[in-house]
Amino acid sequence: MSFEFQTTFAVPPIPAPNVTVENVTFPNRDMQVAGHLYAPRERPAGKKYSALVVGHPFLGIKEQTSGLHAALLAELGYVTLAYDATHYGESGGLPREEEVPSDRVEDFSAAIDFLTTLDYVDPERIGVVGVCASGGYSIAATQQEARIKALATVSMFNMGRVHRQEMGDPQELLAAVGANRTSVANGGEAGYLRPLPTEVDENTPHLFKTFVHYYDTPRGQHPRNTGRYTLASAARLINFFPLAQIETISPRPLLMIVGENAESRYYTDEAFEKAAEPKELFVVPGAGHVDLYDQPQYMAVSMKKLDDFFAKYLGS
């Protein structure tokens, strides 16, 4: 199905004064992806820049942590692109709020396609930053996308493992997906999942409290971030194995950044163990998973590390 993209959206506030941002769109097959392109405000004529694609967390949008990362990295001298994954935010893709791992992976290649059309971007110096779930998606993308010359993940989440091992019996989940699909085929309504609780109390796991504090308060809240996805998506995620060939990223470099106190750290540790050299694990002292989304005291550490990594492997 062809999706005609129309937009009236405004660019977000820029936390970096020496950066410009503009609305862009680019195709992922028959879907249109909506992005924000960040660049240094002063760009000498003829200069070619390293460029970074920044992917957002599960169910997130470009106006949240991926946009913040993109703006701050542009302040450091990179051309950066944050975008809404297909099926979410202002990007195309039907059904809406559908998690399609193959589309999420292809989004990275589509973003790189777009960057190569810019005359001030060096197509041989493109990297990727994957935050949270996009950490897992970017690992899968880099295995099949040779144009990614360096990959960094931040607070990486493996959404395949989540759905296979951490949401109860996967066979029961698959049965629920099948029942809902049958219902929809016969005129019923699509089912949805919301990972986060609507209320928190003393029994709510700390990680979920931190997610709620980010997504459901003015800190990171946004009207286009609905916090839900279709039940049918769960079957695809159960069959998503982003680490299956992670060693094939080598000899391109991999940096994995994680908070010292992140409850999700085991995802990063597992991926790092499976990856081949050159690889580096960087632990931010005192930080939790969500702290690396936006907290200045921790991002000051992680952003410097990202800059050091990409300057080394892509050049500035």
C-alpha positions as CSV (number, residue, x, y, z in Angstrom):
1,M,0.0,0.0,0.0
2,S,1.3,3.4,-1.0
3,F,1.4,6.0,1.8
4,E,1.3,9.7,0.8
5,F,3.2,11.7,3.4
6,Q,2.0,15.1,4.4
7,T,3.3,17.2,7.3
8,T,2.8,20.4,9.1
9,F,5.1,19.5,12.0
10,A,7.5,22.0,13.5
11,V,11.2,21.4,14.3
12,P,12.0,20.8,18.0
13,P,13.8,23.2,20.2
14,I,17.6,22.9,19.7
15,P,19.7,22.4,22.8
16,A,22.8,23.3,20.8
17,P,23.1,26.9,19.6
18,N,25.6,26.2,16.8
19,V,23.3,23.6,15.1
20,T,20.6,23.9,12.5
21,V,17.7,21.5,12.2
22,E,15.3,20.9,9.3
23,N,12.4,18.6,8.5
24,V,13.2,15.9,6.0
25,T,11.5,12.9,4.5
26,F,12.9,9.9,2.7
27,P,11.5,6.6,1.5
28,N,11.7,3.1,3.0
29,R,10.3,1.1,0.1
30,D,6.6,2.3,-0.1
31,M,6.7,4.1,3.2
32,Q,7.9,7.6,3.9
33,V,10.1,8.2,6.9
34,A,10.0,11.6,8.7
35,G,13.2,12.9,10.2
36,H,15.1,15.8,11.7
37,L,18.4,16.6,10.0
38,Y,20.9,18.3,12.3
39,A,24.1,20.0,11.1
40,P,26.7,22.4,12.3
41,R,25.4,25.9,11.6
42,E,28.6,27.1,9.9
43,R,29.6,24.7,7.1
44,P,32.5,25.8,4.9
45,A,31.8,25.4,1.2
46,G,33.2,22.1,-0.1
47,K,33.7,20.5,3.3
48,K,32.6,16.9,3.6
49,Y,31.3,15.8,7.0
50,S,31.0,12.5,8.9
51,A,27.4,11.7,9.4
52,L,25.5,9.7,12.0
53,V,22.1,8.0,12.0
54,V,20.5,8.0,15.4
55,G,17.8,5.4,16.2
56,H,15.2,5.9,19.0
57,P,14.1,3.5,21.7
58,F,11.2,1.0,21.5
59,L,8.0,3.0,20.8
60,G,9.9,6.3,21.0
61,I,10.0,9.1,18.5
62,K,12.6,11.5,17.1
63,E,11.6,14.4,19.5
64,Q,12.8,12.4,22.5
65,T,16.3,11.0,23.3
66,S,17.4,10.3,19.7
67,G,16.8,13.9,18.8
68,L,18.7,15.1,21.8
69,H,21.6,12.8,20.9
70,A,21.5,14.0,17.3
71,A,21.5,17.7,18.3
72,L,24.4,17.3,20.7
73,L,26.5,15.3,18.2
74,A,25.9,17.9,15.6
75,E,27.2,20.5,18.0
76,L,30.4,18.3,18.1
77,G,30.7,18.6,14.3
78,Y,28.8,15.7,12.8
79,V,25.8,15.8,10.4
80,T,23.1,13.8,12.2
81,L,19.7,12.3,11.4
82,A,17.1,11.4,13.9
83,Y,13.9,9.9,12.5
84,D,10.6,8.3,13.5
85,A,10.7,4.6,12.8
86,T,8.2,3.4,10.2
87,H,4.7,2.8,11.6
88,Y,5.3,5.4,14.3
89,G,5.2,9.2,14.9
90,E,5.1,11.1,11.6
91,S,6.5,8.4,9.5
92,G,4.4,6.3,7.1
93,G,3.6,2.6,7.5
94,L,0.3,0.8,8.1
95,P,-0.9,-0.5,10.4
96,R,0.0,2.2,12.8
97,E,2.0,1.4,16.0
98,E,3.1,-1.9,14.4
99,E,6.5,-3.2,15.4
100,V,8.1,-4.8,12.3
101,P,11.7,-5.7,13.0
102,S,12.6,-6.0,9.3
103,D,11.2,-2.5,8.7
104,R,13.1,-1.1,11.8
105,V,16.3,-2.6,10.4
106,E,15.6,-1.3,6.9
107,D,15.0,2.2,8.3
108,F,18.7,2.5,8.9
109,S,19.6,1.7,5.3
110,A,16.9,4.1,4.1
111,A,18.4,6.8,6.3
112,I,21.8,6.2,4.9
113,D,20.4,6.3,1.4
114,F,19.2,9.8,2.2
115,L,22.5,11.0,3.8
116,T,24.4,9.9,0.7
117,T,22.4,12.4,-1.4
118,L,23.7,15.4,0.6
119,D,26.7,17.0,-1.0
120,Y,28.3,17.9,2.4
121,V,28.2,14.4,3.7
122,D,31.1,11.9,3.0
123,P,29.4,8.7,2.1
124,E,32.4,6.7,3.2
125,R,32.2,8.2,6.8
126,I,28.7,7.2,8.0
127,G,28.1,5.7,11.4
128,V,25.1,4.7,13.6
129,V,24.0,5.3,17.2
130,G,21.3,3.0,18.4
131,V,19.6,3.9,21.7
132,C,17.8,1.2,23.7
133,A,15.8,-1.0,21.3
134,S,17.5,0.7,18.4
135,G,20.7,-0.7,19.8
136,G,19.4,-4.2,19.0
137,Y,18.0,-3.1,15.6
138,S,21.2,-1.3,14.7
139,I,23.2,-4.4,15.5
140,A,21.0,-6.3,13.1
141,A,21.3,-3.5,10.5
142,T,25.0,-3.3,10.6
143,Q,25.3,-7.1,9.9
144,Q,23.7,-6.4,6.4
145,E,24.7,-2.8,5.8
146,A,28.3,-2.3,4.7
147,R,27.9,1.4,4.5
148,I,27.8,1.6,8.3
149,K,31.5,2.1,9.1
150,A,31.2,2.4,12.9
151,L,28.4,1.4,15.3
152,A,27.7,2.6,18.9
153,T,24.9,1.5,21.1
154,V,23.6,3.2,24.2
155,S,21.6,1.3,26.9
156,M,21.0,-1.5,24.3
157,F,17.8,-3.6,24.6
158,N,17.3,-6.9,22.8
159,M,13.6,-6.8,22.0
160,G,13.7,-10.4,20.6
161,R,14.9,-11.7,23.9
162,V,12.4,-9.6,25.8
163,H,9.5,-11.3,24.0
164,R,11.0,-14.8,24.1
165,Q,12.0,-14.9,27.7
166,E,10.6,-12.0,29.7
167,M,6.9,-11.7,28.9
168,G,5.7,-15.0,30.2
169,D,5.3,-18.2,28.2
170,P,6.0,-17.3,24.5
171,Q,3.6,-20.0,23.4
172,E,0.8,-18.4,25.3
173,L,1.7,-15.0,23.8
174,L,1.7,-16.6,20.3
175,A,-1.7,-18.1,21.0
176,A,-3.0,-14.7,22.0
177,V,-1.6,-13.2,18.8
178,G,-3.3,-15.9,16.7
179,A,-6.6,-15.4,18.4
180,N,-6.5,-11.7,17.9
181,R,-5.6,-12.0,14.2
182,T,-8.5,-14.4,13.7
183,S,-10.8,-11.8,15.4
184,V,-9.5,-9.0,13.2
185,A,-9.9,-11.1,10.1
186,N,-13.6,-11.5,11.1
187,G,-14.3,-7.8,11.8
188,G,-12.9,-7.5,15.3
189,E,-10.6,-4.9,16.7
190,A,-6.8,-5.1,16.8
191,G,-5.3,-5.8,20.2
192,Y,-2.5,-3.7,21.7
193,L,0.2,-4.1,24.3
194,R,1.5,-1.3,26.6
195,P,4.8,-2.3,28.2
196,L,4.6,0.3,30.9
197,P,2.2,0.4,33.9
198,T,-0.3,3.2,34.0
199,E,0.5,3.7,37.7
200,V,3.5,2.9,39.8
201,D,3.7,1.8,43.5
202,E,6.3,0.2,45.8
203,N,5.9,-3.1,43.9
204,T,6.8,-1.6,40.5
205,P,10.2,-2.7,39.3
206,H,12.7,0.2,39.5
207,L,13.4,0.1,35.7
208,F,9.8,0.5,34.9
209,K,9.5,3.4,37.3
210,T,12.3,5.1,35.5
211,F,10.6,4.5,32.1
212,V,7.3,5.9,33.4
213,H,9.2,8.9,34.8
214,Y,10.6,9.6,31.4
215,Y,7.8,8.8,29.0
216,D,4.8,9.8,31.1
217,T,6.0,13.1,32.6
218,P,7.0,16.4,31.0
219,R,10.6,15.2,31.1
220,G,10.1,13.1,27.9
221,Q,6.4,13.0,27.3
222,H,5.1,13.7,23.8
223,P,1.6,13.4,22.3
224,R,2.9,11.3,19.4
225,N,4.5,8.8,21.7
226,T,1.5,6.6,22.5
227,G,3.4,3.9,24.5
228,R,1.6,1.0,22.8
229,Y,2.1,-1.4,19.9
230,T,-0.1,-4.0,18.2
231,L,-0.4,-7.4,19.8
232,A,0.3,-8.9,16.3
233,S,3.8,-7.4,16.6
234,A,4.8,-9.8,19.4
235,A,5.0,-12.8,17.0
236,R,7.5,-11.0,14.8
237,L,9.6,-9.9,17.8
238,I,9.7,-13.5,19.2
239,N,11.3,-14.4,16.0
240,F,13.8,-11.5,16.0
241,F,17.4,-12.6,16.8
242,P,19.7,-9.5,16.4
243,L,22.8,-11.2,17.8
244,A,22.7,-14.2,15.4
245,Q,25.6,-13.0,13.4
246,I,26.9,-10.1,15.4
247,E,30.5,-11.2,14.9
248,T,30.1,-10.3,11.2
249,I,30.2,-6.6,12.1
250,S,33.9,-7.1,12.5
251,P,36.3,-5.6,11.3
252,R,34.2,-2.5,11.7
253,P,34.3,-1.1,15.2
254,L,31.6,-1.5,17.8
255,L,31.2,0.6,20.9
256,M,28.6,-0.4,23.6
257,I,27.8,2.2,26.2
258,V,25.9,1.2,29.3
259,G,25.1,2.6,32.7
260,E,26.9,1.1,35.7
261,N,23.5,0.7,37.5
262,A,21.4,-0.2,34.5
263,E,19.1,-3.2,35.2
264,S,19.2,-3.8,31.5
265,R,23.0,-4.2,31.4
266,Y,22.8,-7.9,30.7
267,Y,21.6,-7.2,27.2
268,T,24.8,-5.2,26.5
269,D,27.0,-7.8,28.3
270,E,25.6,-10.6,26.2
271,A,26.0,-8.8,22.9
272,F,29.5,-7.6,23.8
273,E,30.6,-11.2,24.6
274,K,29.3,-12.5,21.3
275,A,30.8,-9.6,19.2
276,A,34.2,-9.8,17.6
277,E,37.0,-7.3,17.7
278,P,37.4,-4.4,17.4
279,K,34.9,-3.8,20.2
280,E,34.7,-1.7,23.4
281,L,32.5,-1.7,26.4
282,F,32.1,1.7,28.1
283,V,30.4,1.8,31.5
284,V,29.1,5.2,32.7
285,P,29.7,5.4,36.5
286,G,26.5,5.7,38.5
287,A,24.1,5.8,35.6
288,G,21.0,3.7,35.1
289,H,19.4,2.7,31.8
290,V,17.2,5.8,31.3
291,D,19.7,8.2,32.8
292,L,21.6,7.9,29.5
293,Y,18.6,9.2,27.6
294,D,18.8,12.8,28.8
295,Q,20.5,13.4,32.2
296,P,23.2,16.0,31.7
297,Q,25.7,14.6,34.3
298,Y,25.7,11.2,32.6
299,M,25.4,12.4,29.0
300,A,28.4,14.6,29.5
301,V,30.4,11.3,29.9
302,S,28.6,9.3,27.2
303,M,28.7,12.1,24.6
304,K,32.4,12.6,25.1
305,K,33.0,8.8,24.6
306,L,30.8,8.9,21.4
307,D,32.8,11.8,20.1
308,D,36.1,10.1,20.8
309,F,34.9,6.9,19.1
310,F,33.5,8.4,16.0
311,A,36.4,10.9,15.6
312,K,38.8,8.0,15.7
313,Y,37.0,5.8,13.2
314,L,35.1,8.3,11.0
315,G,37.1,11.5,11.4
316,S,35.7,14.9,12.2
